[in-house]
Amino acid sequence: MFALRGLVLVSVSLGLSNFAAAIGIGLSGTDLRARVKTALAFGIFEAVMPLIGLFIGQRFASITGGVGKYIGAALLILIGAHGLWKIQREQSDTSSLPQLDFRHLLLTAFALSIDNLVVGFALSLYHAPILVAALVIASVSVLMSLAGLELGSRLGKRFEKWSEEAGAAILILVGISLVFGWL
């Protein structure tokens, strides 16, 4: 039997990695447009991946289930490491607000949502209406991402000197947390 309460709990669980990554992104400073773009990218990937998981089927979902979180974690660690390298390589102009590179945003959203392939398959086994599930997952993801971006932005203003490094480090920590199952 399908229960909305269980779906919301699954959505919050999936959204925790988005929340943590959004804090890291928000630390470097984001304007309203970047926040909306980030939250929507995270929400869209969180909603689409279960649909893909459902359509691809059990065989691919079970293969991805074993290594999917490691692939996503590796991508997040690489994105964070690339961010640290980029910060060290070039001295950024502190007078302009840094913007998240669109390519990195999409890669981050993809990496955070790989586990949703398996979720989509699992939801089909419980006869959950997949479109409702995708909508709930996306909504929770967008809300958690916006909250994380706001928190990161507020923290970034207080710790401006180290905010870009901290943001990149948080992405690395989110990746490591995914490997060990902490998120």
C-alpha positions in Angstrom: 0.0 0.0 0.0 1.3 3.4 -0.9 1.7 5.9 2.0 2.4 9.6 1.4 4.1 9.8 4.8 6.7 7.2 3.8 7.3 9.0 0.5 7.9 12.3 2.3 10.4 10.5 4.7 12.2 9.0 1.7 12.2 12.4 0.0 13.7 14.1 3.1 16.3 11.4 3.2 17.2 11.9 -0.4 17.2 15.7 0.1 19.7 15.7 2.9 22.6 15.4 0.4 21.1 18.3 -1.6 20.8 20.3 1.6 24.4 19.7 2.5 25.7 20.4 -1.0 23.5 23.6 -1.2 25.1 24.8 2.0 28.5 24.4 0.3 27.3 26.2 -2.8 25.7 29.0 -0.7 28.9 29.6 1.3 30.6 31.2 -1.8 27.7 33.6 -2.1 24.7 33.4 -4.4 22.2 35.8 -5.7 18.5 35.0 -6.1 18.8 33.9 -9.7 21.6 31.4 -8.8 19.6 30.1 -5.8 16.5 29.4 -8.0 18.6 27.9 -10.7 20.4 25.6 -8.2 17.2 24.6 -6.4 15.4 23.8 -9.7 18.4 21.8 -11.1 18.5 19.7 -7.9 14.8 19.3 -7.9 14.5 18.3 -11.6 17.3 15.7 -11.3 15.8 14.4 -8.0 12.4 14.0 -9.8 13.7 12.7 -13.2 16.1 10.0 -11.9 13.4 7.9 -10.2 11.4 8.0 -13.4 14.4 6.8 -15.3 15.0 4.1 -12.7 11.5 2.9 -13.1 11.7 2.8 -16.9 15.2 1.2 -17.1 14.1 -1.6 -14.9 15.3 -3.9 -12.2 18.5 -5.2 -14.0 20.1 -1.8 -14.4 18.8 -0.5 -11.1 20.3 -3.4 -9.2 23.7 -2.9 -10.9 23.6 0.8 -10.3 22.5 0.3 -6.7 25.7 -1.3 -5.8 28.0 1.3 -7.4 25.7 4.3 -8.0 26.4 6.0 -4.7 30.2 5.6 -5.2 30.0 7.1 -8.7 28.0 10.0 -7.3 30.4 10.4 -4.4 33.4 10.4 -6.7 31.8 13.0 -8.8 31.1 15.3 -5.8 34.7 14.8 -4.5 36.1 15.6 -7.9 33.9 18.7 -8.2 35.0 19.9 -4.7 38.6 19.1 -5.4 38.4 21.0 -8.7 36.9 24.0 -6.8 39.7 24.0 -4.3 42.3 23.7 -7.2 40.6 26.6 -9.1 40.6 28.8 -6.0 44.3 28.2 -5.4 45.1 28.7 -9.0 43.4 32.0 -9.5 42.9 34.9 -7.2 39.2 35.7 -7.4 38.0 39.3 -7.4 36.1 39.6 -4.1 34.1 42.6 -5.3 32.0 40.4 -7.6 29.6 37.8 -6.5 30.8 34.3 -7.6 28.5 32.3 -9.8 28.2 28.6 -9.9 29.3 27.3 -13.3 26.3 25.8 -15.1 28.2 22.7 -16.1 29.3 22.1 -12.5 25.8 22.7 -11.3 24.4 20.0 -13.6 27.1 17.6 -12.7 26.5 18.2 -9.0 22.8 17.7 -9.4 23.4 14.5 -11.4 25.9 13.2 -8.8 23.5 13.8 -6.0 20.6 12.1 -7.7 22.2 8.8 -9.0 20.8 6.9 -6.0 17.3 7.9 -7.2 17.5 5.4 -10.0 17.1 2.7 -7.5 14.5 4.6 -5.6 12.4 4.8 -8.7 12.5 1.0 -9.1 11.8 0.5 -5.4 8.8 2.8 -5.5 7.3 0.8 -8.4 7.5 -2.3 -6.2 5.4 -0.6 -3.6 2.9 0.5 -6.2 3.5 4.2 -5.5 2.2 6.5 -8.1 5.5 7.4 -9.7 4.5 10.8 -11.0 3.2 11.8 -7.5 6.4 10.4 -6.0 8.6 12.4 -8.5 6.6 15.5 -7.7 7.0 15.1 -3.9 10.7 14.2 -4.2 11.3 17.3 -6.4 9.3 19.6 -4.1 11.2 18.4 -1.0 14.5 18.7 -2.8 13.8 22.3 -4.0 12.8 23.3 -0.5 15.8 21.7 1.2 18.1 23.1 -1.4 16.8 26.6 -0.9 17.1 26.3 2.8 20.7 25.0 2.4 21.6 27.8 0.0 20.2 30.4 2.5 22.1 28.9 5.4 25.3 28.7 3.4 24.9 32.3 2.2 24.4 33.5 5.8 27.4 31.5 7.0 29.4 32.7 4.0 28.9 36.4 5.0 30.2 35.7 8.4 33.2 33.7 7.2 33.7 35.4 3.9 37.5 35.0 3.9 37.3 31.2 3.8 33.8 30.7 2.3 34.8 29.4 -1.2 37.3 26.9 0.3 34.7 25.8 2.8 32.1 25.4 0.1 34.4 23.2 -2.0 35.4 21.2 1.1 31.8 20.6 2.0 31.2 19.1 -1.4 34.1 16.7 -0.8 32.7 15.9 2.6 29.2 15.2 1.1 30.9 12.8 -1.3 32.7 11.0 1.4 29.5 10.9 3.5 27.7 9.2 0.6 30.5 6.6 0.3 30.1 5.7 4.0 26.3 5.9 4.0 26.1 8.9 6.4 23.8 10.8 4.0 
